[in-house]
Amino acid sequence: MRRRAFLGLAGGALAAAGAEAPRPNIVLAMADDQGWGDTSYNGHPYLRTPVLDEMARTGIRFDRFYSGAPVCSPTRGSCLTGRHPYRYGVFFANADSGTDAPSKYALPEREYTIAELLKPYGYTAGHFGKWHLGDFAGPMKSSPVDNGFDEFFSTTRKVPTVDPDGYWTKDGRIAGVIAGDDSRILMDRALAFIEGAVQTKKPFCAVIWFHAPHEPVAATEEHRRPYRAHGEKEQHFYGAIAAVDEQMGRLRETLRRLGVRDNTMLWYASDNGPEGDALTAASPGRPGPFRGRKRSLFEGGVRVPGLLEWPARFAKPQVISTPASTSDYVPTVLAALGLKPPSTDGMDGIDLMPILTKKRLKRNLPIAFETMGNTRGSPKLAWIEERWKLLTDLDGGEEMLFDLAADENETVNLAAKHPEQCERMRGLLKAWRASCSRSRSGLVR
């Protein structure tokens, strides 16, 4: 009940604090298992993503953008809260298999989500696509409406990317298969929500989380056709990402037609790197030049495409080389509205506005990671600064230190050469990990 009480008390104060500020619409769009190299603007040799390419060319392109975790559920929580998932206990992917398999984790009631934080400011919020932060019924229930969203058309976890079965709304589960391309199906609902918000003159927050190109990945004949020269799995994979790109185009065109595109913050990223142990015909996702893939804390597991469009605020294109993260969404959106998070205690994300406006060139808070399970050869903790990256298990075993300014592919381990850097960063990582433990216990936020 803690966050409900806070939001009830803070509503008037938040609205008053930002009453004169412009209220941009917010869209958080995200692909599932799309690697850094799975766009043509990042040099893919076959795949064509013209809409994402245009966003990268005319908007803000983040070249060091990190997902909150190397797997899906934890990253999704970071998008909504601005906090690392080890602060609130969503440690890994929420279920092993099956559309209706019970969740292992649920977003705790005490967490403040972006939908709740914007509600006192007059926003309406909707979620569309993959939720993966709790069930919609039962003992691990933590649905979008439990977390501040007014509407949702969502699944608890993965579904096929063509002819999906497993969507819910706040009225219950939709029976049976919905025919067609999944990215189009969920975007249909998202665009209807946006049109309704514009008609009622409400600012909106739309969270649009595609299932593609996560397994079981499939594409329609239309989207496979341009990739007929490739194997069947590659055709489906490339076609599924092409479908996401197409739907991002529909989204941008709808925002333009409704007259709200200029004052909409449109974010795009992926929830982690590409699936598979290596680049093969069976796992065609590409991490670009980076080491590692999904589940790994090497760059290829967590460095992902990152884009932002907000024409009213940033009319000229920018390329940002400063590290940024999905945890930065919440503090950046609130700062753009002249608001602050309910507590700075345990906020892992930062306000990116000073970087976007060139008032600051470097990140003022490192990016920390912790994960579990099979990490495909990487340690389970990482501490990323502007230059240095430490990978460690904090168990006295071998550590890895990389100079990302000179070696972003993580080929030369400098731990033995720079023990003082390892010691310094290890101490900061231990302190961060302890603060996450205190947050999970409820002693602090």
DRENFIBA-830774 format. One line per field, with one value per residue (C-alpha): residue number from 0; x, y, z. Coordinates in Angstrom, 3 decimals, always signed. Each point is the difference from the previous one (the first is absolute). Example, Ala and Ser with C-alpha at 12.3 -4.5 7.8 and 13.67 -1.06 7.14 Angstrom:
<nodes>
num c(0/1)
X c(+12.300/+1.370)
Y c(-4.500/+3.440)
Z c(+7.800/-0.660)
</nodes>
This chain:
<nodes>
num c(0/1/2/3/4/5/6/7/8/9/10/11/12/13/14/15/16/17/18/19/20/21/22/23/24/25/26/27/28/29/30/31/32/33/34/35/36/37/38/39/40/41/42/43/44/45/46/47/48/49/50/51/52/53/54/55/56/57/58/59/60/61/62/63/64/65/66/67/68/69/70/71/72/73/74/75/76/77/78/79/80/81/82/83/84/85/86/87/88/89/90/91/92/93/94/95/96/97/98/99/100/101/102/103/104/105/106/107/108/109/110/111/112/113/114/115/116/117/118/119/120/121/122/123/124/125/126/127/128/129/130/131/132/133/134/135/136/137/138/139/140/141/142/143/144/145/146/147/148/149/150/151/152/153/154/155/156/157/158/159/160/161/162/163/164/165/166/167/168/169/170/171/172/173/174/175/176/177/178/179/180/181/182/183/184/185/186/187/188/189/190/191/192/193/194/195/196/197/198/199/200/201/202/203/204/205/206/207/208/209/210/211/212/213/214/215/216/217/218/219/220/221/222/223/224/225/226/227/228/229/230/231/232/233/234/235/236/237/238/239/240/241/242/243/244/245/246/247/248/249/250/251/252/253/254/255/256/257/258/259/260/261/262/263/264/265/266/267/268/269/270/271/272/273/274/275/276/277/278/279/280/281/282/283/284/285/286/287/288/289/290/291/292/293/294/295/296/297/298/299/300/301/302/303/304/305/306/307/308/309/310/311/312/313/314/315/316/317/318/319/320/321/322/323/324/325/326/327/328/329/330/331/332/333/334/335/336/337/338/339/340/341/342/343/344/345/346/347/348/349/350/351/352/353/354/355/356/357/358/359/360/361/362/363/364/365/366/367/368/369/370/371/372/373/374/375/376/377/378/379/380/381/382/383/384/385/386/387/388/389/390/391/392/393/394/395/396/397/398/399/400/401/402/403/404/405/406/407/408/409/410/411/412/413/414/415/416/417/418/419/420/421/422/423/424/425/426/427/428/429/430/431/432/433/434/435/436/437/438/439/440/441/442/443/444)
X c(+0.000/+3.018/+0.097/-3.795/+0.112/+2.873/-1.732/-3.220/+1.781/+2.352/-2.487/-0.903/+3.570/+1.322/-2.676/+0.523/+3.777/-0.291/-3.201/+1.669/+2.407/-0.771/-1.187/+1.642/-1.571/+2.176/+0.460/+2.343/+0.377/+2.166/+0.896/+0.731/+3.444/+1.020/+3.774/+2.008/+0.851/-3.566/-0.673/+1.233/+1.162/+2.430/+1.335/-2.036/+0.981/-3.494/-2.714/-1.726/-1.528/-0.834/-2.133/+2.552/+2.664/-1.901/-0.435/+3.750/+0.783/-2.400/-0.441/+2.256/+2.099/+1.632/+3.046/+0.603/-3.524/-0.433/-2.973/-0.596/+0.922/+1.168/-3.481/-3.540/-2.030/+2.619/+0.522/-3.734/-0.178/+2.897/-1.914/-2.987/+1.768/+3.419/+1.492/+2.160/-2.049/+2.080/-1.523/-3.484/+0.622/-0.614/+3.215/-0.464/-2.493/-3.378/-0.827/+1.845/-2.491/-3.627/-2.344/-1.867/+2.824/-0.183/+2.267/+3.034/+0.042/-2.415/+0.697/-0.436/-2.867/+2.377/+1.687/-1.039/-0.469/+0.135/-3.754/-0.673/+2.442/-1.579/-3.613/-0.202/+1.159/-3.081/+1.469/-1.853/+2.165/-0.265/+2.120/+0.113/+1.903/+2.262/-0.339/+2.091/-0.109/-2.645/-3.205/-3.398/-1.725/+1.008/+2.548/+2.688/-2.427/+1.643/-1.675/+0.275/-3.145/+1.541/+2.884/-1.757/-1.005/-3.541/-0.129/+1.948/+0.060/+2.812/+1.381/+1.616/+3.025/+1.109/-2.436/+0.515/+0.686/-2.623/-3.496/+0.528/-2.095/+0.188/-1.112/-1.876/-1.764/-1.259/-3.235/+1.747/+1.689/-0.807/-0.958/+1.865/+2.467/+0.029/+0.881/+2.822/+3.292/+0.358/+1.790/-2.896/-2.579/+1.421/+0.678/-3.660/-0.984/+2.732/-1.015/-3.657/+1.041/+2.083/-2.817/-2.391/+2.402/+0.468/-3.760/-0.559/+2.973/+1.919/+3.765/+0.808/+2.625/-0.021/+2.291/+0.271/+2.053/+0.266/+0.477/+2.189/+2.537/-0.182/-0.524/-2.266/+0.749/-2.104/-0.737/-2.778/+0.599/-0.028/+2.833/+2.001/-0.069/+2.936/+2.234/-0.681/+3.718/+0.582/-0.882/-3.467/+0.940/+1.765/-3.003/-2.280/+2.446/+0.697/-3.671/-1.075/+2.333/-1.197/-3.541/+1.041/+1.611/-3.166/-2.140/+2.339/-0.691/-3.750/+0.485/+2.014/-2.435/-2.987/+1.675/+0.618/-3.573/-1.406/+2.227/+1.863/+3.225/+2.066/-0.855/+0.345/+3.070/+0.327/+2.581/+1.102/+2.317/+0.344/-0.296/+3.338/+2.383/-0.725/-0.802/+2.380/+3.563/+1.400/-1.043/-1.385/-2.874/-1.919/+0.742/+0.297/-0.148/+3.107/+1.677/+1.966/+3.754/-0.489/+0.875/-2.825/-3.718/-3.228/+0.520/+3.584/+1.322/+2.505/-0.957/-1.870/-2.426/-0.985/+0.983/-3.062/-1.461/-1.091/-1.969/-1.962/-2.160/-1.440/-0.083/-1.444/+2.962/+2.782/-0.474/+3.538/+1.460/+2.499/+2.259/+0.559/+3.064/-0.568/-1.292/-3.780/-2.450/-3.648/+0.164/+0.427/-3.506/-1.844/+2.355/+0.355/-3.749/-0.667/+2.751/-1.443/-3.235/+1.747/-0.645/+2.176/-0.313/-1.788/+3.368/+3.549/+0.962/+0.694/-0.671/+2.478/-0.938/+0.999/-1.591/+1.456/-1.222/+3.336/+1.779/-2.558/+0.257/+3.843/+0.106/+1.912/+2.064/+0.483/-2.275/+0.005/-1.002/+1.505/-2.220/-0.004/-1.194/-0.706/-1.494/-0.279/-0.137/+2.022/+1.845/+1.724/+3.435/-0.228/+0.122/-3.325/+0.703/+1.245/+0.840/+0.089/+1.497/+0.819/+3.282/+0.374/-2.102/+0.504/-1.479/+0.140/-1.757/+1.275/+1.147/+3.757/+0.163/+1.276/-1.230/-0.109/+0.802/-0.456/+0.829/-3.099/+1.441/+2.764/-1.483/-3.773/+0.096/+1.385/+2.980/+2.790/-0.479/+1.878/-0.807/+3.567/+1.412/-2.328/-0.739/-0.717/-2.887/-1.382/+0.188/-1.702/-2.800/-0.451/-0.596/-2.617/-1.687/-0.145/-1.574/-2.561/-0.828/-0.548/-2.325/-2.018/-0.312/-1.303/-2.529/-1.262/-0.424/-2.171/+2.354/+0.416/-1.414)
Y c(+0.000/+2.280/+1.174/+0.402/+2.271/+1.999/+0.461/+1.063/+2.625/+1.127/+0.354/+3.600/+1.032/-1.654/+1.503/+3.443/-0.238/-0.637/+1.879/+2.477/-2.443/-1.539/-3.565/-2.177/-3.314/-3.002/-3.160/-2.769/-2.462/-3.082/-3.055/-3.400/-1.578/+2.475/+0.298/+3.185/-1.126/-0.900/+3.304/+1.197/+3.297/-2.020/-1.781/-3.195/-1.538/-1.238/+1.345/+3.257/+2.228/+3.273/+1.469/-0.621/+1.275/+3.256/+0.365/-0.528/+2.504/+2.786/-0.527/-0.974/-3.138/-1.498/-2.025/-1.259/-0.859/-2.807/-2.165/-0.190/-3.695/-2.719/-1.599/+1.232/+0.318/+1.911/+2.504/+0.631/+0.904/+2.420/+1.804/+0.576/+0.831/+1.503/-2.554/-3.074/-3.226/-1.314/+2.834/-1.457/-3.712/-0.720/-1.919/-1.796/-0.960/-0.531/-3.536/-2.831/-0.740/+0.139/+2.904/-0.718/-1.333/+1.579/+2.948/-0.332/+3.723/+2.906/+3.720/+0.856/+2.210/+2.446/+0.937/+3.238/-0.423/+2.667/-0.398/+0.761/+2.875/+1.690/-0.565/+3.026/+2.083/-0.904/-2.816/-3.065/-3.113/-3.169/-3.123/-2.079/-3.222/-2.026/+0.807/-2.720/+1.675/-2.153/-1.846/+1.461/-2.305/-2.292/+0.165/+1.898/+2.565/+3.285/+1.145/+3.348/+1.289/-0.954/+2.286/+3.165/-0.779/+0.874/-2.426/-2.989/-2.488/-2.206/-3.482/-1.294/-1.164/-1.147/-1.031/-0.932/+3.062/-1.106/-1.165/+0.643/-1.555/+1.384/+3.632/+1.523/+3.279/+1.312/-1.865/-3.382/-2.337/+0.160/-3.499/-1.715/+1.008/+3.482/-0.392/+1.976/+1.665/+0.570/+3.349/+1.350/-1.473/+1.690/+3.261/+0.109/+0.157/+2.466/+2.403/-0.209/+0.945/+2.923/+1.280/-0.144/+1.933/+2.694/+0.304/+0.523/+2.405/-2.048/-0.425/-3.683/-2.526/-3.003/-2.947/-2.116/-3.141/-2.188/-3.763/-0.102/-1.342/-2.267/-3.719/-1.478/+2.519/-0.006/+2.463/+0.244/-0.807/+3.734/+0.706/-3.087/+0.691/+2.469/-2.572/-3.046/-0.352/-1.042/-3.073/-0.468/+0.986/+3.118/+0.929/-0.140/+1.885/+2.790/+0.167/+0.337/+2.962/+1.509/-0.269/+1.881/+2.670/+0.287/+0.443/+2.660/+1.784/-0.268/+1.385/+3.006/+0.717/-0.169/+2.398/+2.355/-0.295/+0.740/+3.061/-1.273/-1.394/+3.125/-0.079/-3.758/-1.577/-3.203/-2.410/-3.249/-2.728/-3.749/-1.889/-1.832/-1.364/-2.775/-3.588/-2.918/-0.956/+1.209/+1.550/-2.881/-0.622/-1.324/+3.132/+2.814/+2.934/+2.205/+1.785/+2.095/+0.026/-0.730/-3.045/-2.023/-0.471/-0.215/-1.066/+1.276/+3.183/+0.445/+2.944/-2.125/-1.177/+3.451/+2.614/+0.463/+2.421/+3.211/+2.827/+3.079/+2.408/+3.179/+2.557/+2.857/-0.178/-1.419/+1.054/-0.850/-3.508/-1.103/-2.976/-0.644/-2.030/+0.423/-3.202/-0.035/-2.614/-1.031/+0.986/+3.598/+0.213/+0.864/+2.686/+1.561/+0.140/+1.459/+2.577/+1.033/+0.748/+1.916/-2.808/-2.166/-3.684/-0.578/-0.878/+0.158/-2.834/-2.996/+1.616/-1.674/+1.962/+3.599/+3.024/+0.083/+3.528/+1.693/-2.362/+0.528/+3.780/-0.097/+1.405/-3.090/-2.320/-2.927/-2.214/+0.861/-3.486/-3.297/-2.812/-3.125/-3.504/-3.213/-3.114/-3.740/-3.313/-0.924/+3.156/-1.560/+0.501/+3.432/+0.741/+0.817/+3.597/+3.020/+3.644/+2.254/+3.488/+2.333/-1.786/-3.005/-3.133/-2.539/-3.503/-2.066/-2.572/+1.647/-3.410/+0.420/-1.643/+1.374/+3.456/+1.787/+3.672/+1.596/+3.453/+0.577/+3.201/-2.005/-3.505/+0.015/-3.589/-1.155/-1.901/+1.008/-0.648/+2.745/-1.186/-1.088/+3.233/+2.323/-1.598/+3.434/+0.523/-3.434/+0.685/+3.385/-1.266/-3.167/+2.128/+2.102/-3.128/-1.532/+3.166/+0.068/-3.659/+0.625/+2.903/-2.280/-2.496/+2.738/+1.062/-3.580/-0.345/+3.099/+1.817/+2.744/+0.556)
Z c(+0.000/+0.322/-3.604/-0.176/+3.040/-1.470/-3.329/+1.675/+2.075/-2.758/-2.817/+0.659/+0.678/-3.150/-2.191/+1.491/-0.383/-3.721/-0.756/-2.349/-1.642/-3.403/+0.327/-2.637/-0.826/+0.870/-2.077/+1.160/-2.888/+0.336/-2.056/+1.558/-0.606/-2.718/+0.020/-0.419/-3.533/-0.977/-1.765/-3.348/+1.548/+2.119/-3.066/-0.385/-3.349/-0.951/+2.257/-0.976/+2.684/-1.801/+2.799/+2.736/-2.379/-0.446/+3.755/+0.427/-2.743/+0.996/+3.759/+2.887/-0.409/+3.088/-0.986/+3.568/+1.060/+2.540/+0.867/+3.744/-0.005/-2.411/+0.032/-0.471/+3.232/+2.007/-2.817/-0.236/+3.668/-0.405/-2.777/+2.282/+3.282/-0.779/+2.373/-0.410/+0.201/+2.899/+2.069/-0.304/-0.462/-3.693/-0.459/-3.298/-2.728/+1.581/-1.139/-1.676/-2.762/-1.007/-0.593/+3.229/+2.177/+3.477/+0.682/+2.253/+0.767/+0.226/+0.050/+3.693/+1.073/+1.644/-3.303/-1.723/-3.749/-2.677/-0.503/+3.660/+0.172/-3.029/+1.033/+2.362/-2.940/-2.024/-2.078/-1.189/-0.365/-2.051/-0.361/-3.187/-0.700/+2.272/+3.718/+1.730/+3.429/+1.658/-0.779/-0.836/+2.496/+2.846/+2.838/-1.983/-1.361/-0.956/-3.197/-1.791/+1.742/+3.336/-0.917/-1.118/-3.584/-1.023/-2.925/-1.194/-2.839/+1.161/+0.520/+3.146/-2.012/-3.449/-2.742/-3.659/-2.120/-2.535/+1.061/+3.729/+2.759/+3.549/-0.003/+2.912/+0.647/+3.333/-0.776/-0.156/-2.431/-3.702/-1.091/-2.794/-2.643/-1.501/-3.668/-1.566/+0.773/+3.741/-0.322/-2.052/+2.383/+3.089/-1.840/-1.120/+3.663/+0.921/-2.770/+1.025/+3.541/-1.262/-2.217/+2.950/+2.203/-2.643/-0.547/+3.721/+0.135/+2.548/-0.032/-0.316/+0.989/-2.337/+0.738/-3.152/+0.497/-3.105/+0.267/-3.110/-0.686/+3.094/-0.475/-1.271/-2.735/-3.153/-2.771/-2.554/-3.637/-0.756/+2.408/-0.931/-3.726/-0.149/+1.739/-2.207/-0.763/+3.631/+2.012/+1.458/+3.559/-1.238/-2.139/+3.037/+2.209/-2.477/-0.951/+3.641/+0.530/-3.289/+1.382/+3.148/-2.166/-2.067/+3.103/+1.360/-3.269/+0.566/+3.498/-1.176/-2.835/+2.375/+2.412/-2.941/-1.289/+3.456/+0.318/+3.070/-1.403/+0.724/+3.701/+0.478/+1.583/-2.028/+1.396/-1.654/+1.281/+0.411/+3.283/-0.421/-2.605/-2.503/+0.946/-0.573/+0.847/-3.328/-3.292/-2.076/-2.381/+3.023/+2.070/-2.552/+2.412/-0.065/+2.932/-2.464/+0.698/+3.687/+2.077/+1.511/-0.552/+2.034/+3.664/-0.086/+1.618/-2.781/-2.207/-2.534/+2.675/+1.256/-2.608/-2.217/-2.548/+1.741/-1.622/+1.050/-1.985/+1.498/-2.837/+2.066/+2.377/-2.184/-3.609/-1.118/-0.110/+2.625/+0.557/+3.709/+0.991/+3.751/+1.641/+0.444/+1.233/+0.124/+3.685/-1.183/-1.481/+3.219/+1.379/-3.475/-0.628/+3.452/-0.425/-3.369/+1.861/+2.761/+2.478/+2.211/+0.957/+3.328/+1.541/-1.340/+2.337/-2.221/-3.393/-2.351/-3.099/-0.649/-1.623/-3.514/-0.756/+0.937/-2.407/-2.762/+0.410/+0.142/+3.522/+1.074/-2.183/+2.367/+2.018/+3.706/+1.203/-1.225/-1.298/+2.149/-0.860/+1.823/-1.543/+0.596/-1.844/-3.069/-1.030/-3.016/+1.508/+1.589/+3.732/+1.655/+1.033/-1.929/+0.700/-3.067/+0.000/-2.875/-0.642/+2.258/+0.317/+2.781/-0.229/+3.188/+2.151/+3.208/+1.185/-0.224/-3.409/-3.286/-0.921/-3.328/-0.496/-3.398/-1.289/-2.132/-1.443/-1.675/-0.065/-0.215/-1.304/+3.383/-1.358/+2.432/+3.724/+1.874/+3.540/+0.748/-1.428/+1.929/+3.394/+1.517/-2.431/+0.822/+3.734/-0.333/-2.234/+2.051/+3.091/-1.823/-1.316/+3.479/+1.398/-2.820/+0.533/+3.717/-0.798/-2.297/+2.843/+2.309/-2.640/-0.455/+3.744/+0.093/+2.371/-2.630/-3.427)
</nodes>
